[in-house]
Amino acid sequence: MAADQDPPVRPVARDHRLRRRRITRWRARPAGCDHRQVAACVFCEIVAGRAPAYRVTADEHAVAFLDLAPAAPGHTLVVPRGHARDVWELPQDACAQVARLVHGVSALLRVALAPDGLSITHATGEAAGQDVFHFHTHVVPRWRGDDVRLMWKTRRASPQELQEVLERVTVAR
């Protein structure tokens, strides 16, 4: 595979009924998808209404639907209508539009399910745990004593470590 090509899309283990297929014609791509070389994307298919999903809500910019393998009842995914592989590809205005729908879904889940809390997460890249390569945000209702695990273990960073990272980030601005 050439360095400038995206890795192939892996089949989504959470929904075995959907098979991977290559989309070769511009007109055949999911609505809002702007990649000429994109392989079939299950989230684009859901957005376009060609794949089944339990839709929670939607607006002109994003769609929210229940995760097929929920961490907790009400676990909802929010995706932009236009295809973006991850947060690095997602335009800033599209990120804001997804965030607005995440906020709305959070309020809806609070009223409907009365959770004690809420986790909102996103992973960009395989190293971070991204397994569907269409930007998405997880909105997970939480209850005291639930068995949902934290994504990482932490330790307090030293002032020197924090200063070194801050210097690197500051230079990159």
C-alpha positions as CSV (number, residue, x, y, z in Angstrom):
1,M,0.0,0.0,0.0
2,A,1.4,3.4,-0.9
3,A,2.2,5.8,1.9
4,D,-0.5,8.3,0.8
5,Q,-3.3,5.8,0.8
6,D,-5.6,5.1,3.8
7,P,-5.4,1.6,5.2
8,P,-8.2,-0.7,4.0
9,V,-11.4,-0.5,6.1
10,R,-11.8,-3.5,8.3
11,P,-15.2,-5.2,8.6
12,V,-17.0,-3.9,11.7
13,A,-17.2,-6.8,14.2
14,R,-20.2,-5.3,15.9
15,D,-22.6,-5.9,13.0
16,H,-21.7,-9.1,11.2
17,R,-24.7,-8.6,8.8
18,L,-22.9,-5.8,6.9
19,R,-20.3,-6.9,4.4
20,R,-17.5,-4.7,3.3
21,R,-17.7,-3.6,-0.3
22,R,-15.7,-1.2,-2.5
23,I,-17.5,1.8,-3.8
24,T,-16.1,2.6,-7.2
25,R,-18.5,5.2,-8.7
26,W,-18.8,8.8,-7.4
27,R,-22.7,8.6,-7.5
28,A,-22.7,5.4,-5.5
29,R,-21.0,6.9,-2.4
30,P,-23.0,7.6,0.7
31,A,-24.6,11.0,1.0
32,G,-22.2,13.7,2.2
33,C,-19.1,11.5,1.7
34,D,-16.4,13.6,0.0
35,H,-13.7,10.9,-0.5
36,R,-13.2,9.6,-4.1
37,Q,-11.3,6.6,-2.9
38,V,-13.3,5.7,0.2
39,A,-14.2,2.0,0.8
40,A,-17.7,1.3,2.0
41,C,-18.2,2.9,5.4
42,V,-20.9,1.5,7.7
43,F,-21.5,4.9,9.3
44,C,-21.9,6.5,5.9
45,E,-24.4,3.7,5.0
46,I,-26.3,4.4,8.2
47,V,-26.3,8.2,7.5
48,A,-27.6,7.5,4.0
49,G,-30.3,5.2,5.4
50,R,-29.0,2.1,3.5
51,A,-27.9,0.2,6.7
52,P,-30.1,-0.5,9.7
53,A,-29.6,1.6,12.9
54,Y,-31.6,2.5,15.9
55,R,-31.6,6.3,15.3
56,V,-32.0,8.4,18.4
57,T,-32.0,11.8,16.7
58,A,-30.5,13.7,13.8
59,D,-30.2,17.1,12.3
60,E,-28.9,18.5,9.0
61,H,-25.2,18.0,10.1
62,A,-25.1,14.8,12.2
63,V,-26.8,11.6,13.1
64,A,-27.1,9.9,16.5
65,F,-27.8,6.2,16.9
66,L,-27.5,3.5,19.5
67,D,-24.3,1.5,19.6
68,L,-24.9,-2.2,18.7
69,A,-22.4,-3.2,21.4
70,P,-23.2,-0.8,24.2
71,A,-21.0,-0.2,27.2
72,A,-24.2,0.7,29.0
73,P,-27.9,1.1,28.2
74,G,-28.4,4.2,26.0
75,H,-24.8,4.2,24.6
76,T,-25.2,6.4,21.6
77,L,-22.8,7.3,18.7
78,V,-22.9,10.7,17.1
79,V,-21.4,11.0,13.6
80,P,-21.2,13.8,11.1
81,R,-23.2,13.3,7.9
82,G,-20.0,14.0,5.8
83,H,-17.3,11.4,5.9
84,A,-14.2,12.3,7.9
85,R,-11.8,9.5,8.9
86,D,-11.0,11.1,12.3
87,V,-10.7,14.4,14.2
88,W,-7.6,15.3,12.1
89,E,-9.7,15.1,8.9
90,L,-12.9,16.6,10.4
91,P,-13.4,20.3,9.6
92,Q,-13.6,22.6,12.6
93,D,-17.2,23.6,11.8
94,A,-18.2,20.0,11.4
95,C,-16.7,19.2,14.8
96,A,-18.7,22.0,16.4
97,Q,-21.9,20.7,14.7
98,V,-21.3,17.2,16.1
99,A,-20.6,18.7,19.5
100,R,-24.0,20.4,19.4
101,L,-25.8,17.2,18.7
102,V,-23.7,15.4,21.4
103,H,-25.0,18.1,23.8
104,G,-28.6,17.5,22.7
105,V,-28.2,13.7,23.0
106,S,-26.8,14.1,26.5
107,A,-29.9,16.1,27.6
108,L,-32.2,13.5,26.0
109,L,-30.5,10.6,27.7
110,R,-30.6,12.5,31.0
111,V,-34.4,12.8,30.8
112,A,-35.1,9.4,29.3
113,L,-32.7,7.2,31.4
114,A,-31.9,9.3,34.5
115,P,-28.2,8.3,34.7
116,D,-26.0,9.3,37.6
117,G,-23.4,10.6,35.1
118,L,-22.3,10.6,31.5
119,S,-19.0,9.7,29.7
120,I,-18.3,11.4,26.3
121,T,-15.4,9.9,24.4
122,H,-13.7,9.8,21.1
123,A,-10.7,8.0,19.7
124,T,-8.6,9.0,16.7
125,G,-6.4,6.3,15.1
126,E,-6.0,2.7,15.7
127,A,-3.5,3.3,18.5
128,A,-6.2,5.1,20.4
129,G,-8.7,2.3,19.9
130,Q,-10.6,3.7,16.9
131,D,-12.2,0.7,15.1
132,V,-14.6,2.4,12.7
133,F,-12.8,5.0,10.5
134,H,-15.6,7.6,10.3
135,F,-15.3,10.2,13.0
136,H,-17.7,9.4,15.9
137,T,-18.3,10.4,19.5
138,H,-19.5,8.0,22.1
139,V,-22.1,9.3,24.6
140,V,-22.4,6.7,27.4
141,P,-24.8,7.0,30.3
142,R,-23.2,6.0,33.6
143,W,-24.6,4.8,36.9
144,R,-22.9,4.4,40.3
145,G,-21.4,1.0,40.5
146,D,-21.7,0.2,36.8
147,D,-19.1,-2.1,35.3
148,V,-17.9,0.4,32.6
149,R,-14.2,0.6,32.7
150,L,-12.1,3.7,32.4
151,M,-10.1,3.9,29.3
152,W,-6.7,4.5,31.0
153,K,-4.9,4.4,34.3
154,T,-3.3,7.6,35.4
155,R,-0.3,8.7,37.5
156,R,0.5,12.3,38.5
157,A,3.0,13.8,36.1
158,S,6.0,15.6,37.4
159,P,6.3,19.4,36.9
160,Q,9.3,18.7,34.6
161,E,7.3,16.3,32.4
162,L,4.4,18.8,32.2
163,Q,6.8,21.7,31.3
164,E,8.5,19.6,28.6
165,V,5.2,18.8,26.9
166,L,4.0,22.4,27.2
167,E,7.1,23.6,25.5
168,R,6.7,21.1,22.6
169,V,3.0,22.1,22.2
170,T,3.8,25.8,22.4
171,V,6.4,25.5,19.6
172,A,3.9,23.7,17.4
173,R,1.3,26.4,17.6
